[in-house]
């Protein structure tokens, strides 16, 4: 996806990123952040939910799913939102049900 506001990472300008589907390792890295983002996506007044935890979660998800790591914190907020929205969309596409998980995983 094209960034509306390119960033500089390791002396190179990054103007586009690829948001990939999360792996198991990604889910371990970002799993603790997902409830924060899911709560924000719910109904109701979102203003009280906008804390640094939300933005920390957004950067963690964007960093993991684009390969930017901590440099995802350099993304303009508009681009950060777009990356996270695309990445979270992939989570909703999961085809596994509780019955499909390995024994002991549910």
MIMAR-957816 format. One record per atom (N, C-alpha, C): residue in three letters; x negated, y, z negated. Coordinates in pm, whole numbers, padded with zeros to 5 digits, always signed. Example, Ala and Ser with C-alpha at 12.3 -4.5 7.8 and 13.67 -1.06 7.14 Angstrom:
2
ALA-01319-00569-00780 ALA-01230-00450-00780 ALA-01320-00330-00780 SER-01285-00225-00708 SER-01367-00106-00714 SER-01290+00003-00787 
! end
This chain:
106
UNK-00084-00117+00000 UNK+00000+00000+00000 UNK-00089+00123+00000 UNK-00049+00223+00072 UNK-00122+00348+00080 UNK-00102+00427-00050 UNK-00210+00484-00100 UNK-00201+00572-00215 UNK-00169+00712-00166 UNK-00078+00776-00231 UNK-00046+00914-00197 UNK-00160+01006-00238 UNK-00230+00966-00345 UNK-00339+01045-00400 UNK-00461+00955-00417 UNK-00552+00948-00318 UNK-00669+00861-00325 UNK-00754+00889-00450 UNK-00824+00785-00496 UNK-00912+00797-00612 UNK-01053+00756-00573 UNK-01149+00786-00657 UNK-01288+00747-00633 UNK-01324+00638-00734 UNK-01371+00524-00682 UNK-01414+00412-00764 UNK-01552+00372-00716 UNK-01649+00373-00808 UNK-01788+00337-00773 UNK-01838+00416-00653 UNK-01816+00545-00654 UNK-01861+00638-00549 UNK-01796+00614-00412 UNK-01687+00537-00407 UNK-01616+00514-00282 UNK-01471+00561-00300 UNK-01418+00624-00197 UNK-01279+00669-00201 UNK-01187+00552-00169 UNK-01090+00531-00257 UNK-00991+00425-00239 UNK-00860+00493-00202 UNK-00812+00466-00081 UNK-00689+00529-00034 UNK-00575+00429-00016 UNK-00605+00300-00035 UNK-00503+00196-00026 UNK-00542+00081-00118 UNK-00443+00013-00169 UNK-00466-00105-00252 UNK-00372-00216-00206 UNK-00413-00337-00232 UNK-00328-00453-00207 UNK-00278-00501-00342 UNK-00148-00509-00357 UNK-00089-00559-00480 UNK-00057-00706-00456 UNK-00125-00794-00528 UNK-00106-00936-00507 UNK-00013-00994-00612 UNK+00035-01112-00585 UNK+00119-01183-00682 UNK+00031-01220-00801 UNK+00087-01217-00922 UNK+00007-01249-01041 UNK-00027-01398-01050 UNK-00146-01425-01099 UNK-00190-01562-01125 UNK-00167-01592-01273 UNK-00191-01715-01313 UNK-00180-01750-01454 UNK-00274-01666-01539 UNK-00397-01645-01489 UNK-00493-01563-01563 UNK-00445-01418-01575 UNK-00382-01367-01470 UNK-00325-01232-01476 UNK-00219-01225-01585 UNK-00136-01328-01592 UNK-00027-01328-01690 UNK-00081-01330-01832 UNK-00193-01398-01854 UNK-00256-01396-01986 UNK-00304-01254-02017 UNK-00364-01189-01917 UNK-00418-01055-01937 UNK-00309-00950-01956 UNK-00196-00965-01888 UNK-00093-00860-01892 UNK+00032-00900-01970 UNK+00039-01025-02014 UNK+00161-01076-02078 UNK+00210-00993-02196 UNK+00119-00944-02279 UNK+00160-00865-02395 UNK+00217-00729-02354 UNK+00188-00686-02233 UNK+00237-00556-02185 UNK+00376-00566-02121 UNK+00414-00683-02077 UNK+00539-00697-02002 UNK+00664-00662-02082 UNK+00676-00700-02209 UNK+00797-00660-02283 UNK+00815-00508-02289 UNK+00706-00436-02298 UNK+00712-00289-02301 UNK+00771-00237-02171 UNK+00724-00290-02059 UNK+00772-00244-01929 UNK+00914-00292-01901 UNK+00947-00413-01945 UNK+01082-00464-01925 UNK+01183-00382-02005 UNK+01145-00342-02126 UNK+01234-00259-02209 UNK+01258-00125-02142 UNK+01155-00071-02081 UNK+01168+00057-02012 UNK+01262+00046-01893 UNK+01260-00069-01826 UNK+01344-00089-01708 UNK+01491-00111-01744 UNK+01521-00137-01872 UNK+01658-00163-01914 UNK+01744-00037-01909 UNK+01871-00055-01938 UNK+01966+00057-01937 UNK+01944+00148-02057 UNK+02001+00264-02051 UNK+01996+00356-02163 UNK+01896+00468-02141 UNK+01882+00549-02244 UNK+01793+00665-02239 UNK+01648+00618-02250 UNK+01569+00642-02146 UNK+01432+00594-02142 UNK+01332+00690-02206 UNK+01369+00815-02227 UNK+01275+00914-02279 UNK+01208+00871-02409 UNK+01282+00819-02509 UNK+01214+00779-02633 UNK+01116+00664-02613 UNK+01134+00586-02507 UNK+01047+00471-02482 UNK+00916+00509-02415 UNK+00903+00631-02368 UNK+00782+00672-02298 UNK+00671+00706-02397 UNK+00595+00604-02431 UNK+00485+00619-02525 UNK+00355+00583-02453 UNK+00245+00602-02521 UNK+00116+00564-02462 UNK+00111+00414-02435 UNK+00187+00334-02512 UNK+00191+00189-02487 UNK+00245+00159-02348 UNK+00345+00235-02304 UNK+00401+00216-02170 UNK+00296+00244-02064 UNK+00225+00352-02078 UNK+00126+00389-01977 UNK+00006+00294-01982 UNK-00032+00249-02101 UNK-00138+00150-02114 UNK-00096+00020-02044 UNK+00029-00018-02060 UNK+00081-00138-01994 UNK+00080-00122-01843 UNK+00121-00005-01795 UNK+00123+00020-01651 UNK-00017+00010-01592 UNK-00115+00067-01660 UNK-00253+00062-01611 UNK-00304-00081-01613 UNK-00271-00158-01717 UNK-00315-00297-01726 UNK-00257-00380-01612 UNK-00129-00364-01584 UNK-00065-00439-01477 UNK-00123-00397-01341 UNK-00134-00269-01317 UNK-00189-00221-01190 UNK-00334-00266-01173 UNK-00412-00259-01279 UNK-00552-00300-01272 UNK-00568-00447-01240 UNK-00484-00530-01302 UNK-00492-00674-01281 UNK-00446-00714-01141 UNK-00340-00652-01093 UNK-00281-00696-00966 UNK-00342-00631-00843 UNK-00427-00531-00862 UNK-00493-00469-00746 UNK-00643-00496-00744 UNK-00697-00545-00855 UNK-00840-00564-00865 UNK-00915-00438-00906 UNK-00842-00332-00937 UNK-00906-00208-00979 UNK-00954-00214-01124 UNK-00902-00306-01201 UNK-00940-00314-01343 UNK-00909-00183-01414 UNK-01001-00139-01499 UNK-00980-00016-01575 UNK-00972+00108-01486 UNK-01024+00099-01364 UNK-01017+00213-01273 UNK-00874+00244-01231 UNK-00781+00153-01257 UNK-00640+00182-01228 UNK-00592+00303-01308 UNK-00659+00331-01417 UNK-00627+00450-01496 UNK-00653+00580-01421 UNK-00727+00574-01312 UNK-00754+00692-01231 UNK-00641+00721-01132 UNK-00552+00624-01113 UNK-00443+00643-01018 UNK-00354+00758-01061 UNK-00312+00837-00964 UNK-00211+00939-00989 UNK-00087+00867-01039 UNK-00010+00932-01126 UNK+00105+00865-01186 UNK+00205+00817-01081 UNK+00227+00892-00976 UNK+00320+00850-00870 UNK+00272+00719-00806 UNK+00143+00710-00778 UNK+00088+00587-00721 UNK+00092+00473-00822 UNK+00063+00504-00948 UNK+00068+00403-01053 UNK+00208+00343-01062 UNK+00309+00428-01060 UNK+00447+00380-01065 UNK+00478+00288-00946 UNK+00434+00328-00828 UNK+00460+00247-00708 UNK+00394+00111-00717 UNK+00269+00108-00762 UNK+00196-00018-00774 UNK+00264-00109-00876 UNK+00300-00053-00991 UNK+00363-00133-01096 UNK+00500-00184-01051 UNK+00575-00100-00983 UNK+00707-00142-00934 UNK+00693-00259-00837 UNK+00597-00250-00747 UNK+00575-00359-00652 UNK+00528-00485-00725 UNK+00437-00469-00818 UNK+00386-00583-00893 UNK+00492-00649-00979 UNK+00574-00570-01046 UNK+00680-00625-01130 UNK+00786-00695-01044 UNK+00804-00647-00921 UNK+00897-00713-00830 UNK+00856-00857-00803 UNK+00727-00881-00796 UNK+00677-01016-00772 UNK+00711-01108-00889 UNK+00717-01053-01009 UNK+00751-01134-01126 UNK+00895-01183-01118 UNK+00982-01102-01062 UNK+01122-01139-01048 UNK+01145-01245-00942 UNK+01044-01270-00861 UNK+01056-01369-00754 UNK+01015-01508-00797 UNK+00980-01524-00925 UNK+00935-01654-00973 UNK+01040-01760-00946 UNK+00997-01871-00892 UNK+01090-01978-00858 UNK+01096-02086-00965 UNK+01011-02077-01066 UNK+01007-02180-01171 UNK+01119-02160-01270 UNK+01177-02269-01312 UNK+01274-02264-01421 UNK+01211-02334-01540 UNK+01273-02326-01656 UNK+01216-02390-01775 UNK+01191-02537-01751 UNK+01276-02603-01672 UNK+01259-02744-01644 UNK+01139-02773-01553 UNK+01088-02672-01483 UNK+00976-02690-01393 UNK+00841-02672-01462 UNK+00842-02622-01587 UNK+00717-02595-01656 UNK+00655-02724-01709 UNK+00523-02725-01726 UNK+00458-02844-01783 UNK+00513-02869-01925 UNK+00510-02994-01966 UNK+00558-03030-02099 UNK+00489-02946-02205 UNK+00566-02895-02299 UNK+00511-02813-02408 UNK+00500-02667-02373 UNK+00527-02629-02249 UNK+00513-02488-02209 UNK+00641-02410-02230 UNK+00751-02477-02263 UNK+00874-02403-02283 UNK+00924-02412-02423 
! end
